[in-house]
Amino acid sequence: MHPDFQALFAASPYPYLLVDTGCTIIGANRAYLRAAGQCLDALMGKHIFDAFPANPGDPASTNLEEVRTAIARAVETGEPQTSPLLRYAVPRATPDGTVFDVRYWSAIHTPVRDATGAVAFVAQNAIDVTDLYQFDEETGRYYLRQDADAVADMSLADRPQMHEALMRILSPERSRLQAMFDQAPGSMAILRGPGHVFDMVNEAYYALVGRRDLIGKPASAALPELAGQGMHELLDRAFESGERIVLHEHHVQLRRAAGGQLESRYVDLLYQPIVGRDGHATGIFAQANDVTDACLARRDLFDKVRQLEAAKSHQAFQLRFADRIRRLDDAGSIGAAVCEMLGARLDAERVWYADIDEASSSAVLRCRWTAPALTSLGAASVALADIGQAALATLRGGRQFAGHRVVREDGGVRAELMVPYLRDGELKAVLAIQGTAARTWHDDEFALVAEAASRAWPELEAASARRELQTERDQSKYIFDAMVEGFAVLDRDWTILRMNAEGLRLAQRSSAEVVGRSHWEVWPELRHTDAERAYRRVMETGETEIVELFHNLPDGSSAWMEIRTHRSLEGGIAFFFHDITQRKAAQEQLAIADRRKDEFLAMLAHELRNPLAPIGAAAELLQAGRVDESCVRRTSEIIGRQVRHLSSLVDDLLDVSRVTRGQVELDMEPLDMRQVADDAIEQTAPLLSARRHHLALTLPPHAPCVMGDRKRLVQVLANLLNNAAKYTPEGGHVALAIDVDTSYVVVRVEDNGIGMAPELVERAFELFTQAERPSDRSLGGLGLGLALVRSLVTLHDGTVRCTSPGMGKGSAFVVSLPRRSARGSVPGPSGSRGEALAPAQRTLRIMVVDDNVDAAAMLAMLLESHGHTLAVEHDARGALARSDGFAPDVFLLDIGLPDISGTELARRLRAAPRTCRAMLVAITGYGQERDRRETLAAGFDHHLVKPVDMRQLFALLAGIRLSDDGQSRA
């Protein structure tokens, strides 16, 4: 029995339309007619686009061309053509005429072949998915409808059709999303469930971890090498907490090839939990960017910075080294200097330089240096066997040797570093640095010794060559060509007899241009210069002379040359010369730095003597004994002011040191810059008043708020106002204005004072820089203020700049600080200053321990005058012995005591039952943060810096609570 395919076609619930190869409709089943709302007679024999024409009022509502193309491709290729989603309006007859109902279809066009294999007709299966999708006219895109009743109730027969249509639609979307996922530049993976099973992984992820089987495997099995590195624990934490985890430059070790070695990588990592509708994580989206190259490059940059710091010290030593040996003329002096400087620099015990004599299997010592505490080697040579075969093999290969060995008792050497000198491939000399303790030699030490040796060998050879020339007239070709200096010989008539290759190179001349010609013909510009005068003196006296000469060269460049001139045996001269341009530049920079250092020290001495003079006079007056109470009061006020001035100078020095070394910690809080300006003006008012300046103040109506350290910003403005007051003639004008823009609070301090030259403007914020001022230095200052201003402003993420129209035309300084929103409270102005010291509310037993007898006595007298009972000791043992009987409530301890340190004394007092609960106050000249941490760790309650702020001390004493047993409570 043959199946009835026609009956199957008619009964199929799937809609089918049949068209021949010319697109003429040749059949349609009932499901299709029902879906299209047509009857078969109205369709048969018609062209498909006549039966289903485009809407003439809206041609874009029909994807006619896509249908035409799909049918043509099916006929041409013999393969089905799928159109996931079509927008095709269907005409419908109404009493008012034909209308078009916009419908959405998911269609597939399948070619059907005849018995010969040719395409006979095309079957169109189009499923109506209008209820699932909507069309956006503006973007021309289709969107899946999200409303709850998007799909109307359908029969069971229609549901397979709708499922097939959805699969057609979603398949290309899923393929496109997968392609986008795979092509993403970052490494991405999706892991499902608490076991972190890999669900999706893109190509970049494989590039990171290596090509391996990931999909469907838990992370612990797929990436086993991560066990013990904390990565699986991070996945668990992200999954359980639901919070994403972000790591930067995280170090991991991956085995990227099967059986390969673990590779170190640095990654920026994101674990983002995927949260379900119930709020719990269902998986994790993992993203990792390999930043190994950038991380290593940044670390390499940090290493380069450290190397630059070491190179600065290295260069300074090499400049001193070169400057010293260039002044020496014989090999013995040069060798001794080399050994001494290297020994001191490397903290070695012995340094020696020796010529290698292969014939006698020995190293003949030419120069040696021994540290003062050791006995000098008495031998004149060292056996090559004592150097060791391994060391000799390394040296003969032209490489430095560093190692340890034990030799006979006379040497006792355990560590050594040796540098070879080879000539024509043979070992000719060795420079050795030795120590009597085990030591690891570092790369910078290898480089320093190698560079020093490279400078020393030519100097030693040149010295030997000069000695040979003067004593034996040895002008052999070997010595002449081997010299690393320029060398020339002139007869008494100034004719150039010889010049070596290095000399011709330095002079930028050929031999034909020089040899046989008069020196003054070749270099006429040297006539009547220091060079000619030195040459003539050497000819007359025979005394060696050195001249440094700035010389213009034939190629238009210029250079400094050092010329060392000797008289030859024939009465002419021989001179050595070499380029010292770099050395001169370095010397000039060092001279500038040295001059600024001297100026600073002179200013510092002056500034320190100024307050010492009235303090000394006040001390003399008090010692006279004939003073009344008012005179004592005035004298103490003078001493207090001058001590505060001294403290201010020291604080400035320490501030600059701490800021430039990055050791300042800012106490950041929201600030109103108007209040900061008020505090700064209050500090500078005495100077402004004394110089009769007019201060103009311009403030904005609303609070100009910044985040900053109040004390430090007051210091910035006070320094700028003091600077303006100092460098403005009496009766001048000083202005302080605060303005606000969208991002910054801008403070401008301007004066009509002496102004600045352009070159001073450029370096105004450098350390020790000052404008020109009278020889009596009446304006004061150390040249630190502006350097401190720039450093403090930079710490606040701000900028400062200065301008001046020129000398005598005033200056302006502009500080810009990041603006902060005015929301939130801003602290009010600080309390009043200068309150008198109130008498004590209760009597305390206080012990002062300080080895400075005068300082201890004065502090005790001051405390006794306020009603306290005092005991004074000058060493720790005396304090321990007396503390049991005296039972102090408070100990004021100096840290630098002669027998036991103040920190150790504090520990012992805390351990003793009678003194364990007393208040311990450190009184010291050390005020760094690490000093405060050390005293706190030793058991101190407070840390005060000398000279002590007495108001602060009395405030601490007033806060002591005494228990029933009389013991203090800090």
Order of alpha helices (4+ residues) and beta strands (2+ residues): alpha-beta-beta-alpha-alpha-alpha-alpha-beta-beta-beta-beta-beta-beta-beta-alpha-beta-beta-alpha-alpha-alpha-beta-beta-beta-alpha-alpha-beta-beta-beta-alpha-alpha-beta-beta-beta-alpha-alpha-beta-beta-alpha-alpha-alpha-alpha-beta-beta-beta-alpha-alpha-beta-alpha-beta-beta-alpha-beta-beta-alpha-alpha-beta-beta-beta-alpha-beta-alpha-beta-alpha-beta-alpha-beta-alpha-beta-beta
